[in-house]
Amino acid sequence: MTTDTITSTRNSLIKDTDHLKQDAGQLVEDVKKHASAHVDAVKDSVNNTFESARNYVKERSFHFTAAALLIGFLIGTFRRK
């Protein structure tokens, strides 16, 4: 009788361990999918922001060129002193 109890307990533990492995595997897959979705969302956001900035610079290229020259002139003036 003792060996039957030990055997059934062992079999029960093996089944529970298999279920835990499956659950852990599913959890890892869910985390991967969730993280991947967040990474994709951030990539899209960064790409949209970069594209907006690029379009803004294209529309106002003269202003940005003038500002860059002014900043360069000011840096050169202060560094010379």
LODREN-191373 format. One record per atom (N, C-alpha, C): x negated, y negated, z; residue in one letter; atom name. Coordinates in pm, 1 decimal. Example, Ala and Ser with C-alpha at 12.3 -4.5 7.8 and 13.67 -1.06 7.14 Angstrom:
% residues 2
<atom u="-1319.0" v="569.0" w="780.0" resn="a" name="N"/>
<atom u="-1230.0" v="450.0" w="780.0" resn="a" name="CA"/>
<atom u="-1320.0" v="330.0" w="780.0" resn="a" name="C"/>
<atom u="-1285.0" v="225.0" w="708.0" resn="s" name="N"/>
<atom u="-1367.0" v="106.0" w="714.0" resn="s" name="CA"/>
<atom u="-1290.0" v="-3.0" w="787.0" resn="s" name="C"/>
% end
This chain:
% residues 81
<atom u="-82.1" v="119.2" w="0.0" resn="m" name="N"/>
<atom u="0.0" v="0.0" w="0.0" resn="m" name="CA"/>
<atom u="-86.4" v="-125.5" w="0.0" resn="m" name="C"/>
<atom u="-194.8" v="-124.0" w="69.7" resn="t" name="N"/>
<atom u="-282.7" v="-239.9" w="75.6" resn="t" name="CA"/>
<atom u="-342.9" v="-268.2" w="-61.3" resn="t" name="C"/>
<atom u="-381.3" v="-165.3" w="-133.4" resn="t" name="N"/>
<atom u="-438.6" v="-188.0" w="-266.4" resn="t" name="CA"/>
<atom u="-334.2" v="-242.5" w="-362.6" resn="t" name="C"/>
<atom u="-209.5" v="-200.4" w="-346.9" resn="d" name="N"/>
<atom u="-102.4" v="-255.1" w="-431.6" resn="d" name="CA"/>
<atom u="-82.5" v="-404.6" w="-404.3" resn="d" name="C"/>
<atom u="-88.2" v="-442.5" w="-281.1" resn="t" name="N"/>
<atom u="-73.1" v="-583.4" w="-244.0" resn="t" name="CA"/>
<atom u="-190.4" v="-664.4" w="-296.7" resn="t" name="C"/>
<atom u="-309.0" v="-609.8" w="-282.1" resn="i" name="N"/>
<atom u="-428.9" v="-678.9" w="-331.0" resn="i" name="CA"/>
<atom u="-423.1" v="-691.0" w="-482.2" resn="i" name="C"/>
<atom u="-382.2" v="-586.0" w="-549.6" resn="t" name="N"/>
<atom u="-373.8" v="-587.6" w="-695.5" resn="t" name="CA"/>
<atom u="-269.4" v="-688.2" w="-743.8" resn="t" name="C"/>
<atom u="-153.8" v="-689.5" w="-680.0" resn="s" name="N"/>
<atom u="-49.8" v="-784.4" w="-720.9" resn="s" name="CA"/>
<atom u="-93.0" v="-928.5" w="-691.4" resn="s" name="C"/>
<atom u="-161.4" v="-949.1" w="-580.2" resn="t" name="N"/>
<atom u="-211.6" v="-1082.5" w="-547.9" resn="t" name="CA"/>
<atom u="-316.5" v="-1125.3" w="-649.7" resn="t" name="C"/>
<atom u="-403.9" v="-1032.2" w="-684.3" resn="r" name="N"/>
<atom u="-508.0" v="-1060.7" w="-784.4" resn="r" name="CA"/>
<atom u="-443.6" v="-1094.8" w="-918.7" resn="r" name="C"/>
<atom u="-348.3" v="-1017.3" w="-960.5" resn="n" name="N"/>
<atom u="-280.9" v="-1044.3" w="-1087.7" resn="n" name="CA"/>
<atom u="-208.4" v="-1178.7" w="-1084.7" resn="n" name="C"/>
<atom u="-147.1" v="-1206.9" w="-972.6" resn="s" name="N"/>
<atom u="-78.2" v="-1335.0" w="-956.8" resn="s" name="CA"/>
<atom u="-177.4" v="-1451.4" w="-965.2" resn="s" name="C"/>
<atom u="-293.0" v="-1435.5" w="-901.7" resn="l" name="N"/>
<atom u="-396.2" v="-1539.6" w="-907.4" resn="l" name="CA"/>
<atom u="-448.6" v="-1557.5" w="-1049.9" resn="l" name="C"/>
<atom u="-465.4" v="-1449.9" w="-1121.4" resn="i" name="N"/>
<atom u="-512.6" v="-1458.4" w="-1259.9" resn="i" name="CA"/>
<atom u="-411.3" v="-1533.9" w="-1345.8" resn="i" name="C"/>
<atom u="-283.4" v="-1501.6" w="-1328.6" resn="k" name="N"/>
<atom u="-178.9" v="-1570.8" w="-1404.6" resn="k" name="CA"/>
<atom u="-175.6" v="-1719.8" w="-1369.9" resn="k" name="C"/>
<atom u="-184.0" v="-1750.2" w="-1240.3" resn="d" name="N"/>
<atom u="-182.7" v="-1890.7" w="-1198.3" resn="d" name="CA"/>
<atom u="-303.7" v="-1966.1" w="-1253.7" resn="d" name="C"/>
<atom u="-418.3" v="-1898.9" w="-1253.3" resn="t" name="N"/>
<atom u="-539.3" v="-1960.9" w="-1308.1" resn="t" name="CA"/>
<atom u="-523.2" v="-1987.6" w="-1457.1" resn="t" name="C"/>
<atom u="-465.1" v="-1893.9" w="-1529.1" resn="d" name="N"/>
<atom u="-441.5" v="-1914.6" w="-1672.3" resn="d" name="CA"/>
<atom u="-346.9" v="-2032.2" w="-1696.2" resn="d" name="C"/>
<atom u="-242.7" v="-2042.2" w="-1614.3" resn="h" name="N"/>
<atom u="-149.7" v="-2154.9" w="-1627.0" resn="h" name="CA"/>
<atom u="-218.8" v="-2287.7" w="-1597.2" resn="h" name="C"/>
<atom u="-305.2" v="-2287.3" w="-1496.5" resn="l" name="N"/>
<atom u="-379.3" v="-2409.5" w="-1464.1" resn="l" name="CA"/>
<atom u="-472.5" v="-2449.2" w="-1578.0" resn="l" name="C"/>
<atom u="-537.4" v="-2352.2" w="-1641.1" resn="k" name="N"/>
<atom u="-624.5" v="-2381.8" w="-1755.0" resn="k" name="CA"/>
<atom u="-544.3" v="-2443.1" w="-1869.2" resn="k" name="C"/>
<atom u="-428.0" v="-2386.8" w="-1896.1" resn="q" name="N"/>
<atom u="-343.9" v="-2440.5" w="-2002.7" resn="q" name="CA"/>
<atom u="-297.5" v="-2581.9" w="-1970.2" resn="q" name="C"/>
<atom u="-257.1" v="-2602.5" w="-1845.6" resn="d" name="N"/>
<atom u="-212.3" v="-2735.6" w="-1804.3" resn="d" name="CA"/>
<atom u="-326.4" v="-2836.9" w="-1812.9" resn="d" name="C"/>
<atom u="-445.9" v="-2795.7" w="-1770.8" resn="a" name="N"/>
<atom u="-561.0" v="-2885.5" w="-1777.2" resn="a" name="CA"/>
<atom u="-594.1" v="-2918.9" w="-1922.8" resn="a" name="C"/>
<atom u="-587.0" v="-2818.9" w="-2009.9" resn="g" name="N"/>
<atom u="-611.8" v="-2843.4" w="-2151.9" resn="g" name="CA"/>
<atom u="-510.5" v="-2939.5" w="-2210.7" resn="g" name="C"/>
<atom u="-385.5" v="-2922.6" w="-2174.4" resn="q" name="N"/>
<atom u="-280.7" v="-3012.4" w="-2223.5" resn="q" name="CA"/>
<atom u="-300.3" v="-3153.3" w="-2170.2" resn="q" name="C"/>
<atom u="-340.7" v="-3163.2" w="-2045.6" resn="l" name="N"/>
<atom u="-366.5" v="-3294.1" w="-1985.9" resn="l" name="CA"/>
<atom u="-480.0" v="-3365.3" w="-2058.4" resn="l" name="C"/>
<atom u="-585.4" v="-3292.7" w="-2090.0" resn="v" name="N"/>
<atom u="-698.3" v="-3351.4" w="-2162.8" resn="v" name="CA"/>
<atom u="-653.4" v="-3400.0" w="-2300.2" resn="v" name="C"/>
<atom u="-573.0" v="-3322.0" w="-2368.9" resn="e" name="N"/>
<atom u="-522.9" v="-3361.7" w="-2500.3" resn="e" name="CA"/>
<atom u="-436.0" v="-3487.1" w="-2490.4" resn="e" name="C"/>
<atom u="-351.9" v="-3493.5" w="-2389.1" resn="d" name="N"/>
<atom u="-266.8" v="-3610.8" w="-2369.9" resn="d" name="CA"/>
<atom u="-350.0" v="-3735.7" w="-2342.8" resn="d" name="C"/>
<atom u="-452.9" v="-3721.3" w="-2261.0" resn="v" name="N"/>
<atom u="-540.4" v="-3835.5" w="-2230.8" resn="v" name="CA"/>
<atom u="-613.2" v="-3880.2" w="-2356.5" resn="v" name="C"/>
<atom u="-660.2" v="-3785.5" w="-2437.1" resn="k" name="N"/>
<atom u="-727.7" v="-3820.4" w="-2562.0" resn="k" name="CA"/>
<atom u="-635.3" v="-3898.9" w="-2654.5" resn="k" name="C"/>
<atom u="-511.8" v="-3851.6" w="-2669.1" resn="k" name="N"/>
<atom u="-416.8" v="-3919.7" w="-2756.8" resn="k" name="CA"/>
<atom u="-385.5" v="-4059.9" w="-2705.5" resn="k" name="C"/>
<atom u="-368.2" v="-4070.8" w="-2574.9" resn="h" name="N"/>
<atom u="-337.0" v="-4200.4" w="-2515.3" resn="h" name="CA"/>
<atom u="-453.9" v="-4297.6" w="-2532.9" resn="h" name="C"/>
<atom u="-574.5" v="-4250.7" w="-2506.9" resn="a" name="N"/>
<atom u="-693.0" v="-4335.8" w="-2521.9" resn="a" name="CA"/>
<atom u="-712.4" v="-4375.0" w="-2667.5" resn="a" name="C"/>
<atom u="-690.4" v="-4281.6" w="-2757.0" resn="s" name="N"/>
<atom u="-705.0" v="-4310.0" w="-2899.6" resn="s" name="CA"/>
<atom u="-604.1" v="-4416.3" w="-2943.9" resn="s" name="C"/>
<atom u="-483.9" v="-4408.9" w="-2893.2" resn="a" name="N"/>
<atom u="-382.7" v="-4509.0" w="-2927.5" resn="a" name="CA"/>
<atom u="-423.8" v="-4647.1" w="-2877.8" resn="a" name="C"/>
<atom u="-480.9" v="-4653.4" w="-2758.3" resn="h" name="N"/>
<atom u="-526.6" v="-4782.5" w="-2705.6" resn="h" name="CA"/>
<atom u="-643.0" v="-4836.7" w="-2787.2" resn="h" name="C"/>
<atom u="-735.3" v="-4751.1" w="-2825.5" resn="v" name="N"/>
<atom u="-849.9" v="-4794.3" w="-2906.3" resn="v" name="CA"/>
<atom u="-801.3" v="-4847.1" w="-3040.8" resn="v" name="C"/>
<atom u="-707.6" v="-4778.0" w="-3101.2" resn="d" name="N"/>
<atom u="-653.4" v="-4824.6" w="-3228.8" resn="d" name="CA"/>
<atom u="-583.7" v="-4959.6" w="-3214.5" resn="d" name="C"/>
<atom u="-511.5" v="-4978.2" w="-3107.3" resn="a" name="N"/>
<atom u="-443.0" v="-5105.9" w="-3084.6" resn="a" name="CA"/>
<atom u="-543.4" v="-5219.8" w="-3066.6" resn="a" name="C"/>
<atom u="-650.5" v="-5193.1" w="-2993.1" resn="v" name="N"/>
<atom u="-753.4" v="-5295.9" w="-2972.6" resn="v" name="CA"/>
<atom u="-824.4" v="-5326.9" w="-3103.4" resn="v" name="C"/>
<atom u="-853.6" v="-5224.5" w="-3182.2" resn="k" name="N"/>
<atom u="-917.6" v="-5245.9" w="-3312.6" resn="k" name="CA"/>
<atom u="-830.5" v="-5333.9" w="-3401.1" resn="k" name="C"/>
<atom u="-701.8" v="-5304.7" w="-3405.4" resn="d" name="N"/>
<atom u="-610.7" v="-5384.5" w="-3486.5" resn="d" name="CA"/>
<atom u="-607.1" v="-5528.6" w="-3438.7" resn="d" name="C"/>
<atom u="-603.8" v="-5547.3" w="-3309.1" resn="s" name="N"/>
<atom u="-600.9" v="-5682.2" w="-3252.9" resn="s" name="CA"/>
<atom u="-728.3" v="-5759.8" w="-3288.0" resn="s" name="C"/>
<atom u="-842.4" v="-5694.5" w="-3274.4" resn="v" name="N"/>
<atom u="-970.2" v="-5760.4" w="-3306.5" resn="v" name="CA"/>
<atom u="-976.9" v="-5791.9" w="-3455.1" resn="v" name="C"/>
<atom u="-935.4" v="-5697.9" w="-3538.7" resn="n" name="N"/>
<atom u="-936.9" v="-5722.9" w="-3683.2" resn="n" name="CA"/>
<atom u="-844.8" v="-5838.4" w="-3721.1" resn="n" name="C"/>
<atom u="-727.3" v="-5844.8" w="-3659.3" resn="n" name="N"/>
<atom u="-635.2" v="-5955.2" w="-3687.8" resn="n" name="CA"/>
<atom u="-693.0" v="-6089.0" w="-3644.0" resn="n" name="C"/>
<atom u="-755.0" v="-6091.4" w="-3527.2" resn="t" name="N"/>
<atom u="-816.3" v="-6214.8" w="-3477.3" resn="t" name="CA"/>
<atom u="-931.1" v="-6257.9" w="-3566.6" resn="t" name="C"/>
<atom u="-1015.3" v="-6162.3" w="-3606.7" resn="f" name="N"/>
<atom u="-1128.2" v="-6193.6" w="-3694.3" resn="f" name="CA"/>
<atom u="-1078.7" v="-6246.1" w="-3828.5" resn="f" name="C"/>
<atom u="-975.7" v="-6183.7" w="-3882.9" resn="e" name="N"/>
<atom u="-919.6" v="-6227.8" w="-4010.7" resn="e" name="CA"/>
<atom u="-860.3" v="-6368.0" w="-3999.3" resn="e" name="C"/>
<atom u="-793.1" v="-6396.4" w="-3889.2" resn="s" name="N"/>
<atom u="-737.0" v="-6530.8" w="-3867.9" resn="s" name="CA"/>
<atom u="-848.4" v="-6634.7" w="-3858.5" resn="s" name="C"/>
<atom u="-953.8" v="-6600.8" w="-3786.9" resn="a" name="N"/>
<atom u="-1067.0" v="-6694.1" w="-3774.5" resn="a" name="CA"/>
<atom u="-1132.9" v="-6716.8" w="-3910.4" resn="a" name="C"/>
<atom u="-1147.2" v="-6610.5" w="-3987.2" resn="r" name="N"/>
<atom u="-1208.3" v="-6622.3" w="-4120.1" resn="r" name="CA"/>
<atom u="-1122.7" v="-6712.7" w="-4209.7" resn="r" name="C"/>
<atom u="-992.9" v="-6692.8" w="-4207.0" resn="n" name="N"/>
<atom u="-904.3" v="-6777.1" w="-4287.9" resn="n" name="CA"/>
<atom u="-908.0" v="-6922.4" w="-4242.8" resn="n" name="C"/>
<atom u="-915.8" v="-6943.8" w="-4112.9" resn="y" name="N"/>
<atom u="-921.8" v="-7079.8" w="-4059.4" resn="y" name="CA"/>
<atom u="-1048.5" v="-7149.8" w="-4107.0" resn="y" name="C"/>
<atom u="-1160.6" v="-7077.2" w="-4105.7" resn="v" name="N"/>
<atom u="-1287.4" v="-7135.5" w="-4150.9" resn="v" name="CA"/>
<atom u="-1282.7" v="-7161.4" w="-4300.7" resn="v" name="C"/>
<atom u="-1223.2" v="-7070.4" w="-4377.1" resn="k" name="N"/>
<atom u="-1213.4" v="-7091.5" w="-4522.3" resn="k" name="CA"/>
<atom u="-1130.7" v="-7215.4" w="-4554.6" resn="k" name="C"/>
<atom u="-1023.4" v="-7237.6" w="-4480.5" resn="e" name="N"/>
<atom u="-937.6" v="-7352.3" w="-4506.1" resn="e" name="CA"/>
<atom u="-1003.4" v="-7483.8" w="-4465.6" resn="e" name="C"/>
<atom u="-1089.7" v="-7480.4" w="-4366.8" resn="r" name="N"/>
<atom u="-1152.8" v="-7602.3" w="-4314.6" resn="r" name="CA"/>
<atom u="-1304.9" v="-7591.2" w="-4318.7" resn="r" name="C"/>
<atom u="-1357.3" v="-7548.6" w="-4432.2" resn="s" name="N"/>
<atom u="-1501.6" v="-7526.1" w="-4442.1" resn="s" name="CA"/>
<atom u="-1581.1" v="-7655.8" w="-4426.3" resn="s" name="C"/>
<atom u="-1528.3" v="-7766.6" w="-4476.3" resn="f" name="N"/>
<atom u="-1599.8" v="-7893.8" w="-4463.3" resn="f" name="CA"/>
<atom u="-1615.2" v="-7933.9" w="-4316.9" resn="f" name="C"/>
<atom u="-1509.5" v="-7915.8" w="-4237.6" resn="h" name="N"/>
<atom u="-1515.1" v="-7951.7" w="-4096.1" resn="h" name="CA"/>
<atom u="-1620.0" v="-7867.6" w="-4022.7" resn="h" name="C"/>
<atom u="-1623.3" v="-7740.1" w="-4053.5" resn="f" name="N"/>
<atom u="-1719.1" v="-7652.8" w="-3985.5" resn="f" name="CA"/>
<atom u="-1862.3" v="-7682.2" w="-4027.7" resn="f" name="C"/>
<atom u="-1881.0" v="-7715.6" w="-4154.2" resn="t" name="N"/>
<atom u="-2015.3" v="-7751.6" w="-4200.2" resn="t" name="CA"/>
<atom u="-2060.5" v="-7881.0" w="-4131.7" resn="t" name="C"/>
<atom u="-1973.0" v="-7978.8" w="-4124.9" resn="a" name="N"/>
<atom u="-2006.8" v="-8105.6" w="-4060.0" resn="a" name="CA"/>
<atom u="-2036.1" v="-8083.6" w="-3911.0" resn="a" name="C"/>
<atom u="-1956.0" v="-8001.4" w="-3846.7" resn="a" name="N"/>
<atom u="-1978.7" v="-7974.7" w="-3704.4" resn="a" name="CA"/>
<atom u="-2111.1" v="-7902.2" w="-3683.0" resn="a" name="C"/>
<atom u="-2144.6" v="-7808.8" w="-3769.5" resn="a" name="N"/>
<atom u="-2271.6" v="-7736.8" w="-3756.6" resn="a" name="CA"/>
<atom u="-2389.5" v="-7830.8" w="-3776.1" resn="a" name="C"/>
<atom u="-2380.1" v="-7919.7" w="-3871.9" resn="l" name="N"/>
<atom u="-2487.9" v="-8017.0" w="-3893.5" resn="l" name="CA"/>
<atom u="-2501.4" v="-8110.6" w="-3773.6" resn="l" name="C"/>
<atom u="-2391.1" v="-8156.0" w="-3720.0" resn="l" name="N"/>
<atom u="-2394.3" v="-8243.3" w="-3603.6" resn="l" name="CA"/>
<atom u="-2456.5" v="-8173.2" w="-3483.4" resn="l" name="C"/>
<atom u="-2414.9" v="-8050.3" w="-3459.3" resn="i" name="N"/>
<atom u="-2470.9" v="-7974.2" w="-3346.7" resn="i" name="CA"/>
<atom u="-2619.9" v="-7951.1" w="-3367.5" resn="i" name="C"/>
<atom u="-2660.0" v="-7918.7" w="-3488.7" resn="g" name="N"/>
<atom u="-2802.6" v="-7900.2" w="-3518.4" resn="g" name="CA"/>
<atom u="-2881.7" v="-8027.9" w="-3497.9" resn="g" name="C"/>
<atom u="-2825.0" v="-8140.1" w="-3540.3" resn="f" name="N"/>
<atom u="-2890.4" v="-8268.9" w="-3521.1" resn="f" name="CA"/>
<atom u="-2906.4" v="-8301.1" w="-3372.7" resn="f" name="C"/>
<atom u="-2799.7" v="-8278.0" w="-3293.9" resn="l" name="N"/>
<atom u="-2806.4" v="-8306.7" w="-3150.3" resn="l" name="CA"/>
<atom u="-2908.5" v="-8216.6" w="-3080.6" resn="l" name="C"/>
<atom u="-2910.3" v="-8089.8" w="-3114.0" resn="i" name="N"/>
<atom u="-3007.9" v="-7999.6" w="-3053.6" resn="i" name="CA"/>
<atom u="-3149.2" v="-8042.8" w="-3090.8" resn="i" name="C"/>
<atom u="-3168.6" v="-8077.7" w="-3217.2" resn="g" name="N"/>
<atom u="-3301.4" v="-8123.3" w="-3260.2" resn="g" name="CA"/>
<atom u="-3343.9" v="-8250.2" w="-3190.3" resn="g" name="C"/>
<atom u="-3250.9" v="-8341.4" w="-3169.3" resn="t" name="N"/>
<atom u="-3281.3" v="-8467.8" w="-3102.7" resn="t" name="CA"/>
<atom u="-3320.2" v="-8443.7" w="-2956.6" resn="t" name="C"/>
<atom u="-3245.9" v="-8360.7" w="-2886.4" resn="f" name="N"/>
<atom u="-3274.7" v="-8336.7" w="-2745.1" resn="f" name="CA"/>
<atom u="-3399.5" v="-8252.4" w="-2726.5" resn="f" name="C"/>
<atom u="-3431.7" v="-8165.8" w="-2817.3" resn="r" name="N"/>
<atom u="-3551.3" v="-8082.3" w="-2804.5" resn="r" name="CA"/>
<atom u="-3678.5" v="-8161.7" w="-2830.2" resn="r" name="C"/>
<atom u="-3667.1" v="-8267.7" w="-2911.4" resn="r" name="N"/>
<atom u="-3783.5" v="-8348.4" w="-2945.6" resn="r" name="CA"/>
<atom u="-3832.6" v="-8428.4" w="-2825.8" resn="r" name="C"/>
<atom u="-3743.2" v="-8461.0" w="-2734.9" resn="k" name="N"/>
<atom u="-3781.4" v="-8544.8" w="-2619.2" resn="k" name="CA"/>
<atom u="-3862.2" v="-8471.3" w="-2521.1" resn="k" name="C"/>
% end
